[in-house]
Amino acid sequence: MKILITGGAGFIGSHLTRLMVNKYPGYTIHNLDKLTYAGNLANLSDIENNTNYKFIKGDIVDAEFINDLFIREQYNAVIHLAAESHVDRSISNPLEFVMTNVIGTVNLLNAAKTLYKNNPSSFIKFYHVSTDEVYGALGESGMFTEETSYDPHSPYSASKASSDHFVRAYHDTYGLPVVISNCSNNYGPNHFPEKLIPLCLNNIINNKPLPIYGKGENIRDWLFVVDHAIAIDIIFHEAKLGNTYNIGGHNEWTNIDVIRLLCRILDKKLNRPEGTNEKLITFVTDRAGHDLRYAIDAGKLKKDLGWVPSVTFEQGLELTVDWYLDNQNWLNNVTSGNYAKYYEKQYLNSN
């Protein structure tokens, strides 16, 4: 089986790509990534020479490129993760999110539809990876289920909601075999330091302020990225076509409590007096349209396919901290931008 993973050099994508390449040596895994600021081939240096792995640089917004690629490679399946995903960036530049998350997804759907139409028995699945932010916000109680109505509040979540709708529309209109998953907030190794946990982790290491929106009362359900990759693997192989699954970590935490826990862990890891890092916390003006609470009910995934998280948030966060402390060269290269220049040069030299 030949599988295309889009966004495979990104945070979640790199963990999934590594899992698929190592777990299924009989598969051919192609990683399509534009290598924007968040795409980093250093994330996959351990598998870059595997015989069943190939990197392809390209932009899903380029319809002609996508069509040619699908015709040439004749993929059996697509796992689509490529997306612009940072809410703050979507507020300042919403059109970029529309182009990548909506137009890019439709380009992939069109190319997949052509393969499926020409050979229905060969193209088996278009798996679209989405977010719980499409559901909007929750009050103090309740959880998002697969039946929750969409109510996006940011340009990012609106663009992802639109892409979800297009995937379902292609299933209903053209019979394209699809599945969708909507995940909660991911954390773990290789996370680009613009999101809350890696940003604050990096700032603590460098004794910089820890910017927390509002009073830090926003609640998120945190999912360890390795657990997410395992869930995607299970859904890809076992889910019934046309289904949607929510993937959550069963770990609801307020932002301020997340950062306080991170501070305590790093007090010990960095041999600093207890309470030192917490003094770096700085409250800043809240983000526009900031949803108060997300919480995922992953009961359907557990009931149908047997998936549950392997770690608690405390365990996963300590694993994450240990990885960043052991890989400070990676972190320094990412924050300086050097990785992009180096791996772009490596890619050009090999093609």
N, C-alpha and C positions, 0 to 999 in steps of 0.2 A: 504494500500500500504506500502510495506517495501522498504525503500530507503537507499542505502549506500552512505555516503558522505566521500570521501577520503580527508585527510588533514584537517579534521574538527576541530582540535585543534590549527590550525595555525591562522594567522591574518584574512584573508578573510573567511576562512573556519569556524571559530568560530562564526562570525557574521551570516553567512548563516545557520549554524546548529541551533543557537538560534532562528532565525526567523522561520525555518521550524518546530522545536519542539513546539514552542509556538503558531504558527498560525494554525497548522494542528494536533490537538490532536488525530485524527483518524489514522494518519500515524505512522509507527514505523521507527524511524531514528537511524541508526547505524553510528557511527563516527569511522572511521578507521584512525589511525595516528601512525606513528613510534615514535613520541615524540623525534624528533631531537631538536637541540637548539631552533628552532623557533616554535615548538609545545608545547603548554602550557595548561594543563587542568584547570589551574586557570582562563583562559579565559571563561570557561563554568561552573564555580562553582554555578551559579544561576539556572542551569537546570540539574545538575548532578543527581538529585534524581527524575526527572520526569519519569513517568512510560512508556512513549513512546520513551525514549532515552536510548541508550546503547553505551558505549565506548569499542572499541576493539583495543588493541595494536598490530601492525603488520607492516610489510614492504612490499610494493607493488612489490619490486624486487624479493621477494620469491614466485616463481610461484606455488610451491606445496601448500603453505599456502593459497594463493589467490584462487586456484582451490577448495580446501577443504572448504574454507569459503563460496564460492558461492554455492557449492553443498548443504552444510548444511543449509544455510539461505534462499536460493531461492529468491534472491532479484528481485523486480519488476523494479527497476531503479537504475542507478548510476549517481551521480554528482561528477565528478573527478576534485579535486583541488590540490591533493598532488603533490608537485613539489619542487625541489631546484630552488630558484628564485633570488639569489643575484649575479649580474653580476661580481663583484670583486671576489667572491668565484669561479665562473665558470672559470675565467681566470687562477686562481692558481690551480684548480683541475677540469678540464673539464670532466674527466671520471666519476666522481660522478654524474654529471648532465646527462650524457648519460644514466647511469644505472637507475636513478630514473625517469627522464623525458621521456626517450624513452622506455627502457626495461620494466619499471614499468607500463607504459601506455599500452604497447602491452600485458603484462600479464593480465591486467584488461580486455582488449578487448577480449582476448581469452576466459576468463572465462565467460564474458557476452555473447559471441557468442554461447557458449555451452548451456547456459540457453535459449537463444532465439531460437536456433535450436530445442531444446527439447520441448519448449512450447512458440511458437511465440505470442500467445495472452496474456501471462503472463508477459514477459519481454518487457517493453514499451519504454525504452529510456536509452541511454548512452549519458550523457551531459558532454562535455569536456570543461573546463575553461582554456583559453589561454591568451595570451598577445599581445599588439600592437607591441611589439619589433620584432615580426616575419617579419614585413613589412620593416624593415630597417630604413632609415632616410629620412626626408623631407627637402626640401629647405625652403626658406623664405615663400613660399605660398603653398597652396594645403593641402589636408587632406587624411588620410587613409580611404578607403572605403572597403567593403567586397570583392571588385573586385581587390584590389591592389595586385600586384605580390609580392611574398615573396622575401626578400633580407636580411636575418639575418647577423649581423656583430659581434656577440659575441658567445662564446660557449653556454651561457645560451639561447639566442634567437634561435640559431641553433638547440638546443635540443628541444625547444618548437615547432619550425617549423616542425621538424621531427615528433613529437607526433601528431600535427594537421594532417599531411599527412597520418599517419597511421589510424587515426580515420575516415577520409574520405574514405580511401582505404577499410576499413572494411564495410563501408556503401555500397560502389559501388560493392565490390566483394561478400560479404556475405549477403547483405541486412540488416545489423544490423541497427536498428533505432537510429540515432545519431543527435545531434545538437552541435554546437561549438559557443563559444563567445570569442571575443578578447577584452580585457579591457585596458584602459589607466592606468597611475600610480595611485595606491590607497593610501589613507591616512586616519587616524582616530584612534579611541581608540584601544588598545591592539596591536599596531604595534611594532614588535621587533626593538629595537634601533640600527639597523645597517644601515637602510635606511635613506635618507636625513632628512626628517622632524623629526622623533622621535630621531634620533641621535643628531641633533642640538638642539632640545628641551631639551633633557637630559643634554647636555653640557652647555646650557644657565643656567639651574637651578643650575648647579655645577660650574659655572664660568670657563668653559674650552673652549679652542679654537674651532671655528666652521670651519671644513675643507671643502672648496669649490673647486671642480675640475676646473682647468683652470682659466677662468675669470668669471665663473658662468653664461655663456651666453647660455648654453643648455636649450632648451625649452621643457616642458612637459605639457600634458593635465592632470589635477588632478581630480580624482574621489573619492568622499567621500565613504568610505567602506560600510556604511549602504545603500546608494543608489545602490551600486553594488550588494549587497545581494538581494535587492528588484528586481533589473533587472533580476538576475539569477532565482528567483522565478517565475517571469512572463514568461521568456523564457522557463523554464522547463515545465510549464503548458500549454503554449499557442502557442509556435513556431511550425511551420511545420517541419516535419522530414527532415533531410538533409540540413537544413538551417544553415547559419552562421550570427551572429549579432555582430557588434562592439558596445562596451559600453564605452562612454566617458563622462566626466564631463562638457564639454564646458568651460573649465578653462585653457587657455594657459598662462603659466607663465615661465619666466626665473628662473633658480635656485637661482640666486643672489637676485631677487625680492621676491621670496618665503621666503628666510631667512631674508631679511630685514623686511618683514611684520611680520614674527614670532618674530623677535627682538623687534619690536614696541609693539606687543601685550603683550609680556612678560615684557617689561619695565613697563607697566601699572599694570599687574597682580602681579608682584613681588615688586612693589613700588620702582623701580629704576629710577634715572634721565633719561630723554629722551636721547637716543643715547648710553646709557651704554652698552647694549648687542651687538650693532653693532660693537663695538670695538673688539669683540671676533672673528670676521670674519678673516679667514686665508686662502689664496689661495694656493692650492697645485698642484703638477704636475698632468696633466690631465690623466684620465683613458685611457688605450689602446682601440682603436676602439669605442670611445665614440660618439654615434649618436648625431647630433646637435639638431634635432627637431622631436618631435612626435606630431601629432594632429589627433584626432579621429572624423570622421563624423558618428554620431549616428542617422542619419536621418532615416535609414531603421527601426531601433528599435522604434523610435517615430511613424513613419507612420504605421507600421504593428501592433504594440502591445501597443502603447500609453505611453511608458516610457519616462520620462524626469527627470533630476536631481532635487532633492527637495531643495538643498541649493547651494548658491554661494560658491566660494572658501573661501572668507573672512569669511562667516558664518561657514562653515565647519571647518576651521582652528581654529576659536575661540572655537567651541565645542570640538575640539581635545585637545587644550591647557587646557581647563577646566577639561577634563577627566584626563589628566596626572597629573595635580596639585592636583586633588582630590584622585588620586590613586598612590601616590608616593611609598607606600609599594610594590605595583605590580612592579613598575619601578625599585625599589631597588633590589627586589628579582630576576628580570630578568637579570639585569646587573651583579649581583653577581653569578648567576647560582643556587641560593638556591631553586628556584621553581622547577627545574628539579629533584633535590634530594628528595624534599618533596613529589611531586606528583608521582614520581616513587614508593616511599615507600607506598603511599596510594593505588596505583594501585595493587601492589603486595599483600598487606594485604587484598584486597577485592576479590582476585581471587585464 
